[in-house]
Amino acid sequence: MSDSATSRIPAEALLPGAPARDANPQIARLATQFISSNRATLQAIGAEMTQEYDGNRVDLVMRSGNQIGAVPLASPTTTRMDFGLVIKPRFEWAGLGLMLSEMGWRITPSPLAMPLLPRSERQIPAWVLSSMVLARVQALLDQLSRRFEVIDEVRSAPRGAVDWTSYATRYAVRGQFLQVPCRFPDLRDDRELRGAIRFVLGKQMRALEGQRPHGAFVIRLIDLCGELLERVRDAAPCIPSPREFESWMRGSLKSETYRAGIQAMSWTVEDRGLAGLSDLQGLPWVMPMEQFFEAWSETVLAIVARRIGGSVLAGRLRQTVRPLVWEPPYLGSQKSLIPDLVLERGDATLIIDAKYKEHWEEMQERPWAQLEAELRERHRADLLQVLAYANLAVTPRIIVCLAYPCSKRTWQSPRDRHRLFHRATLQAGDRQVTLLLTAFPMGQDAASIGETLAAEVVRD
């Protein structure tokens, strides 16, 4: 199903065999059990399920939120993960792999700690998972645990316990007085773990080499994988066993970064992919569409910056935070303003607030007066928010832009009629504030969107 949607499924599908003449009571019991056993799983992907009876049949009513992904669902009769839920964006898009490649790793799906999904015909490129694996392994290497090991080594100066018998009979008698056999504790990186990391990185490198046609993003992943391999070049590659994975995951002092890295390594060793690969059981995953659309808007703004100059600041990286100072502090509510995106260029500032809502589609289909009161009120709140961000800029010219998603068709039609931007201006003392309403379709390449926005920004 799509995000932010409602889907009705006949609960009769839960019956293990052919339904009886009056099977509704049994179907209702199975539906209740199905909803109860999968409630936590559905919450993880922002969905909820209820059952409804219209007098003839029992339906499962599924309502999704603003997250996409895939999760397994347990059968009420077998308790196995016989079902799966896949949520896709409600707006037309170019596909997860293509968009992540064009966006340059600004956001990636988050795997969920759940059982595997049943097989699916949906295609998701393997490098999507590779990007997450390499990021986790890199973080693991950055804080790799170290431990004391007892080392036997011949040194030029004594350290720890000296094996005097060996020194006298093997080295001193030959005049090798600076060859001192010693045994001492040394703090060294975990050799077995580093060997497993090298095996995982080697397997990822071989997989990525076959995906070069997917574009420049895969090339960057190959470069990153090569850099990580260089860091474990001194370790001998070894295939970790399930017992070793268990031992690495045990212990209350293990950090989340450490556990995430070990988990990513296990995906590679067990040949797992994200749910959607046709030849592998899939890993459950989730991705908030608000964050995805904000990252897509950042990609568009980066193209604008290359066209007209300027530097881009992103709210997701906490680069646009402006604190609110309350007096006294304990009586305050919201602590800061965080615009999604800011482009600073000479004497002008462009501020973008990306909203993953259907307002642009609605406003293209019906005039403002015919829109529902609730939708108009939500849009007014969006306008007030983006206008509040205008107070954060200090340049003489300020442009605030409210960007919504839309389909490719809805974007191309007003573009061809030069109606892609709704513009308003207001004067604030010596400063001029320009308000733009527009849309960034996810089914269109970012370069085209960025070029049209850049032309609008420099229009004046």
WOUR-V138083 format. One record per pair of residues at least 24 apart in sequence whose C-alpha atoms are under 10 Angstrom apart, sorted by the first residue. I is the first residue (numbers start at 1). J is the second residue. D is the distance in whole Angstrom. If there is no record, write none. Layout:
i: (I	I)
j: (J	J)
d: (D	D)
This chain:
i: (1	1	1	1	1	1	1	1	1	1	2	2	2	2	2	2	2	2	2	2	2	2	3	3	3	3	3	3	3	3	3	3	3	3	3	3	3	3	3	4	4	4	4	4	4	4	4	4	4	4	4	4	5	5	5	5	5	5	5	5	5	6	6	6	6	6	6	6	6	7	7	7	7	7	7	7	8	8	8	8	8	8	8	8	8	8	9	9	9	9	9	9	10	10	10	10	10	10	10	11	11	11	11	11	11	11	11	12	12	12	12	13	13	14	14	14	14	15	15	15	16	16	16	16	23	23	24	24	24	24	24	25	25	27	27	27	28	28	28	28	28	28	29	30	30	30	31	31	31	31	31	32	32	33	33	33	33	34	34	34	34	34	34	34	35	35	35	35	35	36	37	37	37	37	37	38	38	38	38	38	38	39	41	41	41	41	41	41	41	42	42	42	42	42	44	44	44	44	44	45	45	45	45	45	45	45	45	45	45	45	45	46	46	47	47	64	65	65	66	66	66	66	66	66	66	66	67	67	67	67	67	67	67	68	68	68	68	68	68	68	69	69	69	69	69	69	69	69	69	69	69	69	69	70	70	70	70	70	70	70	70	70	70	70	70	70	71	71	71	71	71	71	71	71	71	71	71	71	71	71	72	72	72	72	72	72	72	72	72	73	73	73	73	73	74	80	81	81	81	81	82	82	83	83	83	84	84	84	84	84	84	84	85	85	85	86	86	86	86	86	86	86	86	87	87	88	89	89	90	90	90	90	90	91	91	91	91	91	91	91	91	91	91	92	92	92	92	92	92	92	92	92	93	93	93	93	93	93	93	93	94	94	94	94	94	94	95	95	95	95	96	96	96	96	97	97	97	97	97	97	97	97	98	98	98	98	98	98	98	99	99	99	99	99	99	99	100	100	100	100	100	100	101	101	101	101	101	101	101	102	102	102	102	102	102	102	102	103	103	103	103	103	103	103	103	103	103	104	104	104	104	104	104	104	105	105	105	105	105	106	106	106	106	106	106	106	106	107	107	107	107	107	107	107	107	107	107	108	108	108	108	108	108	108	109	109	109	109	109	109	109	110	110	110	110	110	110	110	111	111	111	111	111	111	111	111	111	112	112	112	112	113	113	113	113	114	114	114	115	115	115	115	116	116	116	116	116	116	116	116	116	117	117	117	117	117	117	117	117	118	118	118	118	118	118	119	119	119	119	119	119	119	119	120	120	120	120	120	120	120	120	121	121	121	121	121	122	122	122	122	123	123	123	123	123	123	124	124	124	124	124	124	125	125	125	125	125	125	126	126	126	126	126	126	126	126	126	127	127	127	127	127	127	127	127	127	127	127	128	128	128	129	129	129	129	129	129	129	129	130	130	130	130	130	130	130	130	130	130	130	130	130	131	131	131	131	131	131	131	131	132	132	132	133	133	133	133	133	133	133	133	133	133	133	133	134	134	134	134	134	134	134	134	134	134	134	135	135	135	135	135	135	136	136	136	136	136	136	136	136	136	137	137	137	137	137	137	137	137	137	137	137	137	137	138	138	138	138	138	138	138	138	139	139	139	139	140	140	140	140	140	140	140	140	140	141	141	141	141	141	141	141	141	141	141	142	142	143	143	143	144	144	144	144	144	144	144	145	145	145	145	145	145	146	146	146	146	146	146	147	147	147	147	147	147	147	148	148	148	148	148	148	148	149	149	149	149	149	149	149	150	150	150	150	150	150	151	151	151	151	151	151	151	152	152	152	152	152	153	153	153	153	153	153	154	154	154	154	154	154	155	155	155	155	155	156	156	156	157	157	158	158	158	159	159	159	160	160	160	161	190	191	191	191	191	191	192	192	192	192	192	192	192	193	193	193	193	193	193	193	193	193	194	194	194	194	194	194	194	194	195	195	195	195	195	195	195	195	195	196	196	196	196	196	196	196	196	196	196	196	196	196	196	197	197	197	197	197	197	197	197	197	197	197	197	198	198	198	198	198	198	198	198	198	198	198	198	199	199	199	199	199	199	199	199	199	199	199	200	200	200	200	200	200	200	200	200	200	200	201	201	201	201	201	201	201	201	202	202	202	202	203	203	203	204	204	204	205	239	240	240	240	241	241	242	242	242	289	289	290	290	290	290	291	291	291	291	291	292	293	293	293	293	293	293	293	293	293	294	294	294	294	294	294	294	294	294	295	295	295	296	296	296	296	296	296	297	297	297	297	297	297	297	297	297	297	297	297	297	297	297	297	298	298	298	298	298	298	299	299	299	299	300	300	300	300	300	300	300	300	300	300	301	301	301	301	301	301	301	301	301	301	301	301	301	302	302	302	302	303	303	303	303	303	303	303	303	304	304	304	304	304	304	304	304	304	304	304	305	305	305	305	305	306	306	306	307	307	307	307	307	308	308	308	308	308	308	309	309	309	309	309	310	310	310	310	310	310	310	310	311	311	311	311	311	311	312	312	312	312	312	312	312	313	313	313	313	313	313	313	314	314	314	314	314	314	314	315	315	315	315	315	316	316	320	322	322	337	337	337	337	338	339	339	339	339	339	339	340	340	341	342	342	342	342	343	344	344	344	345	346	346	346	347	347	347	347	347	348	348	348	348	348	348	348	348	348	348	349	349	349	349	349	349	349	349	349	349	349	349	350	350	350	350	350	350	350	350	350	350	350	351	351	351	351	351	351	351	351	351	351	351	351	352	352	352	352	352	352	352	352	352	353	353	353	353	353	353	353	353	353	353	353	354	354	354	354	354	354	354	354	354	355	355	355	355	355	355	356	356	356	356	357	357	357	357	358	358	358	358	358	359	359	359	359	359	360	360	360	360	360	360	360	360	360	360	360	360	361	361	361	361	361	361	361	362	364	364	364	364	365	383	383	383	386	387	387	387	390	390	390	390	390	391	391	393	394	395	395	396	396	396	396	396	396	397	397	397	397	397	398	398	398	398	398	398	399	399	399	399	399	399	399	400	400	400	400	400	401	401	401	401	401	401	401	402	402	402	402	402	403	403	403	403	403	403	404	404	404	404	404	405	405	405	405	405	405	406	406	406	406	406	406	406	407	407	407	407	407	407	408	408	408	408	408	408	408	409	409	409	410	410	411	411	411	411	411	411	411	412	412	415	420	420	420	421	421	421	423)
j: (62	63	64	68	85	86	87	88	89	90	63	64	65	66	67	68	86	87	88	89	90	91	46	47	63	64	65	66	67	68	69	86	87	88	89	90	91	288	289	46	47	63	64	65	66	67	68	87	88	89	90	357	47	62	63	64	65	66	87	89	90	47	48	49	61	62	63	64	65	49	59	60	61	62	63	64	49	50	51	52	58	59	60	61	62	63	51	58	59	60	61	62	51	52	57	58	59	60	61	51	52	53	57	58	59	60	61	57	58	59	60	59	60	75	76	77	83	75	76	77	75	76	77	78	57	58	53	55	56	57	58	57	58	57	58	59	52	53	57	58	59	60	76	75	76	77	58	59	60	75	76	60	76	74	75	76	77	60	73	74	75	76	77	79	60	73	74	75	76	76	73	74	75	76	79	71	72	73	74	75	76	73	71	72	73	74	85	112	114	70	71	72	73	85	69	71	112	285	286	69	70	71	85	86	87	112	284	285	286	287	288	286	288	85	87	88	288	289	90	287	288	289	290	291	356	357	286	287	288	289	290	291	292	109	285	286	287	288	289	292	109	110	111	112	274	275	276	284	285	286	287	288	289	111	112	116	117	274	275	276	282	283	284	285	286	287	111	112	113	114	115	116	117	118	275	282	283	284	285	286	114	115	116	117	118	275	282	283	284	114	115	116	117	118	115	115	115	116	117	118	117	118	117	118	119	116	117	118	119	120	275	284	117	118	284	117	120	122	275	276	284	285	286	286	287	289	289	442	289	358	405	406	407	356	357	358	405	406	407	408	441	442	443	405	406	407	408	409	441	442	443	444	406	407	408	441	442	443	444	445	408	441	442	443	444	445	123	124	442	443	123	124	125	128	123	124	125	126	127	128	129	214	124	125	128	214	215	217	445	292	296	442	443	444	445	446	128	131	217	292	295	296	127	128	214	215	216	217	218	215	216	217	296	299	445	446	447	217	292	295	296	297	298	299	300	302	446	216	217	218	220	295	296	299	131	132	217	221	295	291	292	294	295	296	298	299	316	132	287	288	291	292	293	294	295	296	316	132	285	286	287	288	291	292	274	284	285	286	287	288	292	274	283	284	285	286	287	288	260	264	274	275	283	284	285	286	287	283	284	285	286	263	283	284	285	283	284	285	281	282	283	284	272	273	274	275	280	281	282	283	284	274	275	276	280	281	282	283	284	275	276	280	281	282	283	275	276	277	278	279	280	281	282	275	276	277	278	279	280	281	282	275	276	277	278	279	275	276	277	278	274	275	276	277	278	279	273	274	275	276	277	278	211	214	273	274	276	277	204	207	208	211	272	273	274	276	277	204	207	208	211	212	214	217	218	221	273	274	218	273	274	204	264	267	268	272	273	274	283	201	204	205	207	208	218	221	222	225	264	267	268	273	204	217	218	220	221	222	224	225	260	261	264	200	201	204	260	261	262	263	264	265	266	267	268	200	201	204	221	222	224	225	228	261	264	265	221	224	225	260	261	264	257	258	259	260	261	262	263	264	265	197	200	201	225	228	257	258	260	261	262	263	264	265	197	224	225	227	228	231	257	261	257	258	260	261	197	255	256	257	258	259	260	261	262	189	193	194	197	228	231	232	257	258	261	257	258	255	257	258	189	190	193	194	257	258	261	188	189	190	193	254	258	186	187	188	189	190	191	185	186	187	188	189	190	191	184	185	186	187	188	189	190	184	185	186	187	188	189	190	183	184	185	186	187	188	182	183	184	185	186	187	188	181	182	183	184	185	179	180	181	182	183	184	178	179	180	181	182	183	179	180	181	182	183	180	181	182	181	182	182	183	184	183	184	185	184	185	186	185	235	232	234	235	236	237	235	236	237	238	239	240	244	235	237	238	239	240	244	245	248	262	231	232	233	234	235	236	237	238	232	233	234	235	236	237	238	239	240	232	235	236	237	238	239	240	241	244	245	262	265	266	269	228	229	232	235	236	237	238	239	240	261	262	265	228	229	230	231	232	233	234	235	236	237	238	239	229	232	235	236	237	238	239	240	265	268	269	229	237	238	239	240	264	265	266	267	268	269	225	226	228	229	232	237	265	268	226	228	229	237	268	269	271	265	268	269	229	269	265	266	269	266	269	266	269	270	355	356	354	355	356	357	316	340	354	355	356	356	354	355	356	403	404	405	440	441	442	340	341	352	353	354	355	356	403	404	340	341	354	354	405	440	441	442	446	340	341	352	353	354	355	403	404	405	439	440	441	442	446	449	450	340	341	342	352	354	446	446	447	449	450	440	445	446	447	448	449	450	451	453	454	341	342	343	350	351	352	446	447	449	450	451	453	454	343	446	447	450	446	447	448	449	450	451	453	454	343	446	447	449	450	451	452	453	454	455	457	343	344	345	450	454	450	451	454	450	451	453	454	455	345	451	454	455	457	458	343	344	345	346	454	342	343	344	345	346	348	349	350	342	343	344	345	346	349	341	342	343	344	345	350	351	339	340	341	342	343	344	351	338	339	340	341	342	343	352	339	340	341	342	353	340	341	392	389	392	385	388	389	392	389	385	386	388	389	390	392	386	389	401	389	393	399	400	399	393	395	398	395	395	396	397	394	395	396	397	398	393	394	395	396	397	398	399	432	457	458	390	392	393	394	395	396	397	398	399	400	433	457	390	393	397	398	399	400	401	433	434	435	457	386	387	389	390	392	393	398	399	400	401	402	435	386	389	399	400	401	402	403	436	437	382	383	385	386	387	389	400	401	402	403	404	382	386	401	402	403	404	405	439	440	382	402	403	404	405	439	403	404	405	406	403	404	405	406	404	405	406	407	439	403	404	405	406	439	402	403	404	405	406	407	410	411	437	438	439	440	404	405	406	407	410	411	439	406	410	411	413	414	410	435	436	437	435	433	434	435	428	432	433	434	435	428	433	431	431	431	432	428	429	430	431	432	433	430	431	432	433	434	425	431	432	433	434	435	425	432	433	434	435	436	457	433	434	435	436	437	434	435	436	437	438	439	453	435	436	437	438	439	436	437	438	439	440	441	437	438	439	440	441	438	439	440	441	442	443	438	439	440	441	442	443	444	439	440	441	442	443	444	439	440	441	442	443	444	445	441	443	444	439	441	438	439	440	441	443	444	449	441	444	452	452	453	456	452	453	456	456)
d: (9	9	8	9	8	6	5	6	9	9	9	7	9	9	9	8	8	5	5	5	5	9	9	9	8	5	6	5	6	6	9	10	6	6	5	6	9	10	9	10	9	7	5	5	6	8	10	9	10	9	7	10	10	8	6	5	7	9	10	10	8	10	10	10	7	6	5	7	9	10	10	8	6	5	7	9	10	10	9	9	10	6	6	5	6	9	9	9	6	5	6	8	10	10	7	6	5	6	9	8	9	10	8	6	5	6	9	8	7	8	9	10	10	7	7	8	10	10	9	8	10	10	7	9	9	10	9	9	8	7	7	10	9	9	7	9	9	9	9	6	9	10	9	9	6	8	8	8	7	10	8	9	9	10	9	6	9	9	8	7	7	5	9	9	9	10	9	10	9	9	8	7	9	8	9	10	9	6	7	9	9	9	7	8	7	9	10	10	8	10	8	9	8	9	10	9	8	9	8	7	8	8	9	10	9	9	10	8	6	8	9	9	9	10	9	10	9	9	9	9	6	6	7	10	8	9	7	6	4	5	8	9	9	9	8	6	5	6	7	10	8	9	9	10	10	8	10	7	5	4	6	9	10	9	9	10	8	9	6	8	9	8	5	5	7	10	10	8	10	8	8	8	7	10	8	9	8	5	7	8	8	7	7	5	7	10	9	9	7	10	9	10	8	10	10	10	8	8	7	7	8	7	8	7	10	9	6	7	9	9	10	9	9	10	10	10	10	10	9	9	9	10	10	9	10	10	8	10	10	9	10	9	9	10	10	9	7	6	6	9	8	7	8	9	8	5	7	9	8	6	6	9	9	8	8	8	5	4	8	10	10	10	7	5	7	8	9	8	9	8	9	7	9	8	9	6	6	9	8	6	10	9	9	9	10	8	9	10	10	10	8	8	9	10	9	9	8	10	9	9	10	9	9	9	8	7	8	5	8	9	9	8	9	8	8	8	10	9	10	7	6	9	8	6	9	10	9	9	6	10	9	10	10	8	8	9	8	10	9	10	9	10	6	8	9	8	9	10	9	10	8	7	10	10	7	9	10	7	10	9	7	10	10	8	9	10	6	6	5	9	9	10	10	9	5	5	6	9	10	9	8	10	7	6	4	6	9	7	5	5	7	9	9	7	9	8	6	9	10	9	7	7	9	10	9	8	10	6	5	5	6	9	6	9	9	6	5	6	7	8	9	9	6	7	10	7	7	7	6	7	7	5	7	7	5	7	6	8	9	8	8	9	6	7	5	9	8	4	6	6	9	9	5	5	6	10	9	7	8	6	6	9	9	9	9	9	9	8	10	8	8	8	9	7	8	10	8	9	8	7	8	10	9	9	7	8	9	10	9	9	8	10	9	9	9	9	6	6	9	10	7	9	9	8	9	8	10	10	9	10	9	9	10	10	9	10	7	10	10	10	10	10	8	9	9	9	9	7	10	9	5	7	10	8	8	9	8	8	8	10	8	7	8	9	8	9	10	9	10	10	8	9	7	8	9	6	5	8	9	7	9	8	9	9	10	8	9	9	8	5	8	10	7	8	10	9	9	10	7	10	10	8	7	8	9	7	9	10	10	6	5	9	8	5	8	10	10	9	9	8	8	9	10	9	9	10	10	9	8	8	7	8	9	9	10	8	10	9	7	7	10	9	9	10	6	6	5	6	9	10	8	5	6	6	7	10	10	6	5	4	6	9	9	8	5	5	6	7	9	9	7	6	4	6	9	10	8	6	5	6	7	10	10	7	6	5	7	9	10	8	6	5	6	8	9	6	5	4	6	9	6	5	6	7	10	6	9	10	9	9	7	9	10	7	7	10	5	8	10	10	10	10	10	7	8	10	8	9	9	8	9	8	9	9	10	9	10	8	9	9	8	9	9	6	9	9	6	8	8	9	8	9	9	5	5	4	5	8	8	10	9	8	6	5	6	6	9	10	10	10	8	10	9	9	8	8	9	10	8	8	9	9	9	9	7	8	6	9	9	6	8	9	7	7	5	8	9	9	10	10	8	5	6	6	9	9	9	9	10	8	9	8	9	9	6	9	9	6	7	6	8	7	6	9	9	9	9	9	10	7	8	8	8	10	10	7	10	9	8	9	9	8	10	9	9	10	10	10	7	8	7	5	9	8	10	9	10	9	9	7	8	6	10	9	8	9	10	8	7	8	9	8	6	8	8	9	10	9	10	9	9	10	8	9	8	8	9	8	8	9	7	10	8	9	9	10	7	10	10	9	10	9	8	7	9	9	9	10	7	9	10	8	8	9	5	7	9	6	5	9	8	10	8	9	8	9	10	9	9	10	9	6	10	8	9	9	10	10	8	8	6	9	9	5	7	9	8	9	10	9	9	5	7	9	7	5	9	9	7	9	8	9	8	9	10	9	8	7	10	7	9	8	10	7	9	9	8	9	9	6	9	10	10	6	5	4	7	9	9	10	8	6	5	7	10	10	7	6	5	7	9	9	10	9	8	6	5	6	8	10	9	8	6	5	7	9	10	6	5	6	8	10	7	9	10	10	8	9	9	8	9	8	9	8	10	7	10	9	10	10	10	10	9	10	9	10	9	9	10	9	8	10	10	9	5	6	6	9	9	9	5	6	5	6	8	10	10	10	9	10	7	8	6	8	7	5	6	8	10	10	9	9	9	6	5	6	7	10	9	10	8	8	10	7	7	10	9	8	6	5	6	9	10	8	9	8	6	5	6	7	9	10	8	9	8	6	10	9	8	6	5	6	9	10	10	8	6	5	6	8	9	9	8	7	6	5	7	10	8	6	6	9	9	6	7	9	7	7	7	10	10	10	7	8	9	10	10	8	6	7	7	10	9	9	8	7	7	10	9	8	6	8	7	9	9	10	8	10	10	9	9	9	10	9	9	9	9	8	10	10	7	9	9	10	10	10	9	8	9	10	10	7	5	7	9	9	6	5	6	8	10	7	6	5	6	9	9	8	6	5	6	7	8	7	6	5	6	9	8	6	5	6	7	10	10	8	6	5	6	8	8	6	5	5	6	10	8	7	5	6	8	9	5	5	5	7	10	10	6	7	5	7	9	10	9	9	6	7	7	9	10	9	6	7	5	6	10	9	9	9	9	8	9	7	8	7	10	9	9	9	9	9	9	9	10	10	9	8	10)
